[in-house]
Amino acid sequence: EKRFRAALARTEERLLPASRVETLRIDYADPLDVMRGLKEIGASLGGREGARPLSPAQMRRLAEYYRGRHTDRASGRVIATWRAFFILAERV
């Protein structure tokens, strides 16, 4: 949030009080479902120097690591937490 506010300060926009940040907790069937969700919202490392796609073996290790750390014991579903920024700004 601080980085966004700093970036906005360098523009001709001002953040309005109605802007807010919400933490969303979403459960998924498995880690690969989380990754599909990331892809669907357009999240990527594209444009980052040196960024390369993960190999299939790296994807499996990442999925198992995530499953081990973020599975809800009661439901068996994998949890992802997102911070959503709802921005309302006006040109000054």
N, CA, C and O atoms as a GROMACS GRO file, in nm:
protein
  368
    1GLU      N    1   0.083  -0.119   0.000
    1GLU     CA    2   0.000   0.000   0.000
    1GLU      C    3   0.087   0.126   0.000
    1GLU      O    4   0.056   0.222  -0.069
    2LYS      N    5   0.196   0.125   0.078
    2LYS     CA    6   0.285   0.242   0.083
    2LYS      C    7   0.348   0.268  -0.053
    2LYS      O    8   0.361   0.383  -0.095
    3ARG      N    9   0.388   0.159  -0.123
    3ARG     CA   10   0.449   0.178  -0.254
    3ARG      C   11   0.350   0.238  -0.353
    3ARG      O   12   0.386   0.322  -0.435
    4PHE      N   13   0.223   0.192  -0.344
    4PHE     CA   14   0.123   0.247  -0.435
    4PHE      C   15   0.100   0.395  -0.406
    4PHE      O   16   0.093   0.476  -0.498
    5ARG      N   17   0.089   0.428  -0.279
    5ARG     CA   18   0.068   0.569  -0.243
    5ARG      C   19   0.184   0.655  -0.290
    5ARG      O   20   0.164   0.767  -0.338
    6ALA      N   21   0.306   0.604  -0.277
    6ALA     CA   22   0.425   0.679  -0.322
    6ALA      C   23   0.422   0.697  -0.474
    6ALA      O   24   0.454   0.805  -0.524
    7ALA      N   25   0.383   0.593  -0.546
    7ALA     CA   26   0.375   0.603  -0.692
    7ALA      C   27   0.267   0.702  -0.733
    7ALA      O   28   0.286   0.780  -0.826
    8LEU      N   29   0.154   0.699  -0.666
    8LEU     CA   30   0.045   0.790  -0.697
    8LEU      C   31   0.084   0.935  -0.668
    8LEU      O   32   0.040   1.026  -0.738
    9ALA      N   33   0.166   0.957  -0.567
    9ALA     CA   34   0.210   1.092  -0.531
    9ALA      C   35   0.292   1.155  -0.643
    9ALA      O   36   0.301   1.278  -0.651
   10ARG      N   37   0.353   1.072  -0.728
   10ARG     CA   38   0.434   1.125  -0.839
   10ARG      C   39   0.350   1.155  -0.963
   10ARG      O   40   0.406   1.193  -1.067
   11THR      N   41   0.220   1.140  -0.954
   11THR     CA   42   0.132   1.165  -1.068
   11THR      C   43   0.047   1.288  -1.040
   11THR      O   44   0.064   1.356  -0.939
   12GLU      N   45  -0.044   1.315  -1.131
   12GLU     CA   46  -0.137   1.426  -1.111
   12GLU      C   47  -0.269   1.375  -1.054
   12GLU      O   48  -0.375   1.433  -1.080
   13GLU      N   49  -0.264   1.268  -0.977
   13GLU     CA   50  -0.384   1.209  -0.918
   13GLU      C   51  -0.374   1.220  -0.767
   13GLU      O   52  -0.265   1.226  -0.710
   14ARG      N   53  -0.489   1.223  -0.703
   14ARG     CA   54  -0.490   1.217  -0.558
   14ARG      C   55  -0.586   1.110  -0.513
   14ARG      O   56  -0.696   1.095  -0.568
   15LEU      N   57  -0.544   1.036  -0.414
   15LEU     CA   58  -0.623   0.928  -0.359
   15LEU      C   59  -0.739   0.985  -0.279
   15LEU      O   60  -0.721   1.074  -0.197
   16LEU      N   61  -0.858   0.932  -0.303
   16LEU     CA   62  -0.976   0.978  -0.231
   16LEU      C   63  -1.001   0.889  -0.109
   16LEU      O   64  -0.961   0.772  -0.109
   17PRO      N   65  -1.066   0.943  -0.006
   17PRO     CA   66  -1.087   0.868   0.118
   17PRO      C   67  -1.162   0.736   0.100
   17PRO      O   68  -1.149   0.647   0.184
   18ALA      N   69  -1.240   0.722  -0.006
   18ALA     CA   70  -1.316   0.598  -0.027
   18ALA      C   71  -1.226   0.480  -0.065
   18ALA      O   72  -1.271   0.366  -0.062
   19SER      N   73  -1.101   0.507  -0.100
   19SER     CA   74  -1.008   0.399  -0.135
   19SER      C   75  -0.981   0.314  -0.011
   19SER      O   76  -0.980   0.364   0.101
   20ARG      N   77  -0.961   0.185  -0.034
   20ARG     CA   78  -0.937   0.097   0.080
   20ARG      C   79  -0.860  -0.028   0.037
   20ARG      O   80  -0.848  -0.058  -0.081
   21VAL      N   81  -0.810  -0.098   0.137
   21VAL     CA   82  -0.742  -0.225   0.116
   21VAL      C   83  -0.820  -0.331   0.192
   21VAL      O   84  -0.854  -0.312   0.309
   22GLU      N   85  -0.847  -0.441   0.126
   22GLU     CA   86  -0.915  -0.552   0.193
   22GLU      C   87  -0.831  -0.677   0.180
   22GLU      O   88  -0.765  -0.699   0.078
   23THR      N   89  -0.832  -0.759   0.283
   23THR     CA   90  -0.767  -0.889   0.278
   23THR      C   91  -0.874  -0.993   0.249
   23THR      O   92  -0.972  -1.005   0.322
   24LEU      N   93  -0.852  -1.068   0.142
   24LEU     CA   94  -0.948  -1.170   0.100
   24LEU      C   95  -0.887  -1.307   0.122
   24LEU      O   96  -0.771  -1.330   0.088
   25ARG      N   97  -0.963  -1.398   0.178
   25ARG     CA   98  -0.919  -1.536   0.200
   25ARG      C   99  -1.004  -1.624   0.109
   25ARG      O  100  -1.126  -1.629   0.124
   26ILE      N  101  -0.939  -1.692   0.016
   26ILE     CA  102  -1.010  -1.775  -0.081
   26ILE      C  103  -0.957  -1.917  -0.070
   26ILE      O  104  -0.836  -1.938  -0.062
   27ASP      N  105  -1.048  -2.013  -0.071
   27ASP     CA  106  -1.002  -2.152  -0.066
   27ASP      C  107  -1.012  -2.215  -0.205
   27ASP      O  108  -1.104  -2.186  -0.282
   28TYR      N  109  -0.917  -2.302  -0.234
   28TYR     CA  110  -0.905  -2.369  -0.362
   28TYR      C  111  -0.896  -2.519  -0.340
   28TYR      O  112  -0.867  -2.565  -0.230
   29ALA      N  113  -0.922  -2.595  -0.445
   29ALA     CA  114  -0.917  -2.741  -0.436
   29ALA      C  115  -0.775  -2.791  -0.411
   29ALA      O  116  -0.754  -2.886  -0.335
   30ASP      N  117  -0.677  -2.726  -0.474
   30ASP     CA  118  -0.538  -2.770  -0.462
   30ASP      C  119  -0.445  -2.656  -0.506
   30ASP      O  120  -0.493  -2.556  -0.559
   31PRO      N  121  -0.313  -2.671  -0.485
   31PRO     CA  122  -0.220  -2.564  -0.521
   31PRO      C  123  -0.223  -2.528  -0.670
   31PRO      O  124  -0.206  -2.411  -0.705
   32LEU      N  125  -0.244  -2.625  -0.756
   32LEU     CA  126  -0.250  -2.593  -0.899
   32LEU      C  127  -0.371  -2.506  -0.931
   32LEU      O  128  -0.366  -2.425  -1.023
   33ASP      N  129  -0.478  -2.523  -0.857
   33ASP     CA  130  -0.595  -2.438  -0.872
   33ASP      C  131  -0.562  -2.294  -0.831
   33ASP      O  132  -0.610  -2.199  -0.893
   34VAL      N  133  -0.479  -2.278  -0.727
   34VAL     CA  134  -0.432  -2.144  -0.687
   34VAL      C  135  -0.354  -2.082  -0.803
   34VAL      O  136  -0.376  -1.966  -0.838
   35MET      N  137  -0.264  -2.160  -0.861
   35MET     CA  138  -0.182  -2.109  -0.972
   35MET      C  139  -0.267  -2.071  -1.092
   35MET      O  140  -0.241  -1.970  -1.158
   36ARG      N  141  -0.370  -2.152  -1.121
   36ARG     CA  142  -0.462  -2.116  -1.230
   36ARG      C  143  -0.533  -1.984  -1.199
   36ARG      O  144  -0.552  -1.901  -1.288
   37GLY      N  145  -0.572  -1.967  -1.074
   37GLY     CA  146  -0.636  -1.842  -1.033
   37GLY      C  147  -0.544  -1.722  -1.054
   37GLY      O  148  -0.588  -1.616  -1.098
   38LEU      N  149  -0.416  -1.740  -1.021
   38LEU     CA  150  -0.319  -1.632  -1.044
   38LEU      C  151  -0.310  -1.598  -1.192
   38LEU      O  152  -0.308  -1.481  -1.230
   39LYS      N  153  -0.304  -1.701  -1.274
   39LYS     CA  154  -0.296  -1.679  -1.418
   39LYS      C  155  -0.420  -1.607  -1.470
   39LYS      O  156  -0.410  -1.518  -1.554
   40GLU      N  157  -0.538  -1.647  -1.418
   40GLU     CA  158  -0.663  -1.586  -1.463
   40GLU      C  159  -0.671  -1.437  -1.432
   40GLU      O  160  -0.733  -1.361  -1.507
   41ILE      N  161  -0.608  -1.393  -1.322
   41ILE     CA  162  -0.612  -1.249  -1.291
   41ILE      C  163  -0.497  -1.174  -1.357
   41ILE      O  164  -0.484  -1.052  -1.340
   42GLY      N  165  -0.413  -1.247  -1.433
   42GLY     CA  166  -0.306  -1.182  -1.507
   42GLY      C  167  -0.176  -1.164  -1.431
   42GLY      O  168  -0.088  -1.092  -1.476
   43ALA      N  169  -0.163  -1.229  -1.316
   43ALA     CA  170  -0.040  -1.219  -1.239
   43ALA      C  171   0.072  -1.292  -1.313
   43ALA      O  172   0.053  -1.403  -1.362
   44SER      N  173   0.189  -1.229  -1.319
   44SER     CA  174   0.303  -1.291  -1.385
   44SER      C  175   0.430  -1.221  -1.342
   44SER      O  176   0.428  -1.114  -1.280
   45LEU      N  177   0.540  -1.282  -1.376
   45LEU     CA  178   0.669  -1.218  -1.359
   45LEU      C  179   0.719  -1.164  -1.492
   45LEU      O  180   0.835  -1.125  -1.506
   46GLY      N  181   0.631  -1.162  -1.590
   46GLY     CA  182   0.666  -1.114  -1.723
   46GLY      C  183   0.728  -0.976  -1.716
   46GLY      O  184   0.682  -0.889  -1.642
   47GLY      N  185   0.832  -0.956  -1.794
   47GLY     CA  186   0.900  -0.828  -1.796
   47GLY      C  187   1.010  -0.815  -1.693
   47GLY      O  188   1.088  -0.720  -1.698
   48ARG      N  189   1.017  -0.908  -1.600
   48ARG     CA  190   1.125  -0.905  -1.502
   48ARG      C  191   1.249  -0.967  -1.564
   48ARG      O  192   1.244  -1.078  -1.617
   49GLU      N  193   1.356  -0.896  -1.556
   49GLU     CA  194   1.481  -0.945  -1.614
   49GLU      C  195   1.521  -1.078  -1.551
   49GLU      O  196   1.525  -1.091  -1.429
   50GLY      N  197   1.549  -1.176  -1.635
   50GLY     CA  198   1.593  -1.306  -1.587
   50GLY      C  199   1.482  -1.400  -1.545
   50GLY      O  200   1.509  -1.515  -1.509
   51ALA      N  201   1.356  -1.354  -1.550
   51ALA     CA  202   1.244  -1.441  -1.510
   51ALA      C  203   1.221  -1.548  -1.616
   51ALA      O  204   1.210  -1.517  -1.735
   52ARG      N  205   1.214  -1.673  -1.573
   52ARG     CA  206   1.189  -1.784  -1.663
   52ARG      C  207   1.076  -1.869  -1.606
   52ARG      O  208   1.057  -1.873  -1.485
   53PRO      N  209   1.002  -1.936  -1.692
   53PRO     CA  210   0.897  -2.025  -1.641
   53PRO      C  211   0.958  -2.136  -1.555
   53PRO      O  212   1.072  -2.177  -1.578
   54LEU      N  213   0.882  -2.184  -1.458
   54LEU     CA  214   0.928  -2.295  -1.377
   54LEU      C  215   0.921  -2.424  -1.457
   54LEU      O  216   0.833  -2.441  -1.541
   55SER      N  217   1.013  -2.514  -1.430
   55SER     CA  218   1.010  -2.646  -1.493
   55SER      C  219   0.898  -2.727  -1.428
   55SER      O  220   0.851  -2.691  -1.321
   56PRO      N  221   0.854  -2.835  -1.492
   56PRO     CA  222   0.751  -2.920  -1.430
   56PRO      C  223   0.793  -2.969  -1.291
   56PRO      O  224   0.710  -2.973  -1.200
   57ALA      N  225   0.918  -3.006  -1.273
   57ALA     CA  226   0.965  -3.052  -1.141
   57ALA      C  227   0.957  -2.939  -1.039
   57ALA      O  228   0.918  -2.962  -0.925
   58GLN      N  229   0.994  -2.817  -1.078
   58GLN     CA  230   0.986  -2.703  -0.987
   58GLN      C  231   0.840  -2.673  -0.951
   58GLN      O  232   0.811  -2.638  -0.837
   59MET      N  233   0.750  -2.686  -1.049
   59MET     CA  234   0.608  -2.663  -1.022
   59MET      C  235   0.556  -2.764  -0.921
   59MET      O  236   0.481  -2.728  -0.831
   60ARG      N  237   0.595  -2.892  -0.935
   60ARG     CA  238   0.551  -2.995  -0.840
   60ARG      C  239   0.603  -2.965  -0.699
   60ARG      O  240   0.529  -2.977  -0.602
   61ARG      N  241   0.731  -2.926  -0.689
   61ARG     CA  242   0.788  -2.893  -0.558
   61ARG      C  243   0.718  -2.772  -0.496
   61ARG      O  244   0.687  -2.772  -0.377
   62LEU      N  245   0.692  -2.672  -0.576
   62LEU     CA  246   0.622  -2.553  -0.528
   62LEU      C  247   0.482  -2.590  -0.481
   62LEU      O  248   0.437  -2.544  -0.376
   63ALA      N  249   0.411  -2.672  -0.557
   63ALA     CA  250   0.275  -2.712  -0.521
   63ALA      C  251   0.275  -2.789  -0.389
   63ALA      O  252   0.190  -2.765  -0.304
   64GLU      N  253   0.368  -2.880  -0.371
   64GLU     CA  254   0.373  -2.958  -0.246
   64GLU      C  255   0.411  -2.869  -0.127
   64GLU      O  256   0.356  -2.885  -0.018
   65TYR      N  257   0.504  -2.777  -0.149
   65TYR     CA  258   0.542  -2.683  -0.043
   65TYR      C  259   0.420  -2.600  -0.002
   65TYR      O  260   0.392  -2.585   0.117
   66TYR      N  261   0.348  -2.546  -0.101
   66TYR     CA  262   0.231  -2.463  -0.072
   66TYR      C  263   0.124  -2.545  -0.001
   66TYR      O  264   0.064  -2.498   0.095
   67ARG      N  265   0.101  -2.667  -0.049
   67ARG     CA  266   0.001  -2.754   0.014
   67ARG      C  267   0.036  -2.778   0.161
   67ARG      O  268  -0.052  -2.776   0.247
   68GLY      N  269   0.162  -2.800   0.189
   68GLY     CA  270   0.206  -2.825   0.326
   68GLY      C  271   0.189  -2.706   0.419
   68GLY      O  272   0.165  -2.724   0.538
   69ARG      N  273   0.200  -2.587   0.366
   69ARG     CA  274   0.193  -2.467   0.449
   69ARG      C  275   0.055  -2.400   0.452
   69ARG      O  276   0.026  -2.326   0.546
   70HIS      N  277  -0.029  -2.426   0.352
   70HIS     CA  278  -0.152  -2.347   0.339
   70HIS      C  279  -0.278  -2.431   0.322
   70HIS      O  280  -0.374  -2.386   0.260
   71THR      N  281  -0.279  -2.552   0.376
   71THR     CA  282  -0.399  -2.635   0.370
   71THR      C  283  -0.478  -2.620   0.499
   71THR      O  284  -0.422  -2.632   0.608
   72ASP      N  285  -0.607  -2.595   0.485
   72ASP     CA  286  -0.696  -2.588   0.599
   72ASP      C  287  -0.723  -2.731   0.645
   72ASP      O  288  -0.776  -2.812   0.570
   73ARG      N  289  -0.686  -2.762   0.768
   73ARG     CA  290  -0.699  -2.900   0.817
   73ARG      C  291  -0.844  -2.947   0.822
   73ARG      O  292  -0.872  -3.064   0.796
   74ALA      N  293  -0.934  -2.858   0.854
   74ALA     CA  294  -1.076  -2.898   0.866
   74ALA      C  295  -1.137  -2.934   0.731
   74ALA      O  296  -1.208  -3.034   0.720
   75SER      N  297  -1.109  -2.855   0.629
   75SER     CA  298  -1.173  -2.877   0.499
   75SER      C  299  -1.085  -2.952   0.400
   75SER      O  300  -1.135  -3.011   0.304
   76GLY      N  301  -0.953  -2.949   0.422
   76GLY     CA  302  -0.860  -3.010   0.327
   76GLY      C  303  -0.836  -2.923   0.205
   76GLY      O  304  -0.766  -2.965   0.113
   77ARG      N  305  -0.893  -2.802   0.203
   77ARG     CA  306  -0.876  -2.712   0.089
   77ARG      C  307  -0.753  -2.624   0.110
   77ARG      O  308  -0.711  -2.600   0.223
   78VAL      N  309  -0.698  -2.578   0.001
   78VAL     CA  310  -0.579  -2.494   0.003
   78VAL      C  311  -0.624  -2.348   0.008
   78VAL      O  312  -0.711  -2.307  -0.068
   79ILE      N  313  -0.563  -2.272   0.097
   79ILE     CA  314  -0.604  -2.134   0.121
   79ILE      C  315  -0.504  -2.037   0.057
   79ILE      O  316  -0.383  -2.056   0.066
   80ALA      N  317  -0.557  -1.934  -0.006
   80ALA     CA  318  -0.475  -1.823  -0.056
   80ALA      C  319  -0.531  -1.695   0.004
   80ALA      O  320  -0.653  -1.678   0.016
   81THR      N  321  -0.443  -1.606   0.042
   81THR     CA  322  -0.484  -1.477   0.097
   81THR      C  323  -0.436  -1.368   0.003
   81THR      O  324  -0.318  -1.363  -0.033
   82TRP      N  325  -0.526  -1.281  -0.036
   82TRP     CA  326  -0.496  -1.172  -0.129
   82TRP      C  327  -0.520  -1.040  -0.060
   82TRP      O  328  -0.610  -1.027   0.024
   83ARG      N  329  -0.441  -0.942  -0.095
   83ARG     CA  330  -0.467  -0.804  -0.052
   83ARG      C  331  -0.517  -0.730  -0.175
   83ARG      O  332  -0.443  -0.712  -0.271
   84ALA      N  333  -0.641  -0.688  -0.170
   84ALA     CA  334  -0.702  -0.617  -0.282
   84ALA      C  335  -0.704  -0.468  -0.251
   84ALA      O  336  -0.745  -0.426  -0.143
   85PHE      N  337  -0.659  -0.389  -0.347
   85PHE     CA  338  -0.658  -0.244  -0.334
   85PHE      C  339  -0.773  -0.190  -0.418
   85PHE      O  340  -0.776  -0.209  -0.540
   86PHE      N  341  -0.867  -0.125  -0.355
   86PHE     CA  342  -0.978  -0.060  -0.423
   86PHE      C  343  -0.946   0.088  -0.427
   86PHE      O  344  -0.949   0.157  -0.324
   87ILE      N  345  -0.916   0.136  -0.545
   87ILE     CA  346  -0.861   0.270  -0.561
   87ILE      C  347  -0.966   0.364  -0.621
   87ILE      O  348  -1.029   0.334  -0.722
   88LEU      N  349  -0.981   0.477  -0.558
   88LEU     CA  350  -1.062   0.585  -0.612
   88LEU      C  351  -0.973   0.709  -0.608
   88LEU      O  352  -0.933   0.754  -0.500
   89ALA      N  353  -0.945   0.762  -0.723
   89ALA     CA  354  -0.855   0.878  -0.731
   89ALA      C  355  -0.916   0.982  -0.825
   89ALA      O  356  -1.003   0.952  -0.906
   90GLU      N  357  -0.868   1.103  -0.811
   90GLU     CA  358  -0.912   1.208  -0.902
   90GLU      C  359  -0.792   1.287  -0.950
   90GLU      O  360  -0.692   1.301  -0.880
   91ARG      N  361  -0.805   1.337  -1.071
   91ARG     CA  362  -0.700   1.419  -1.129
   91ARG      C  363  -0.701   1.556  -1.061
   91ARG      O  364  -0.807   1.615  -1.044
   92VAL      N  365  -0.586   1.605  -1.022
   92VAL     CA  366  -0.578   1.736  -0.956
   92VAL      C  367  -0.518   1.840  -1.047
   92VAL      O  368  -0.503   1.955  -1.007
   0.00000   0.00000   0.00000
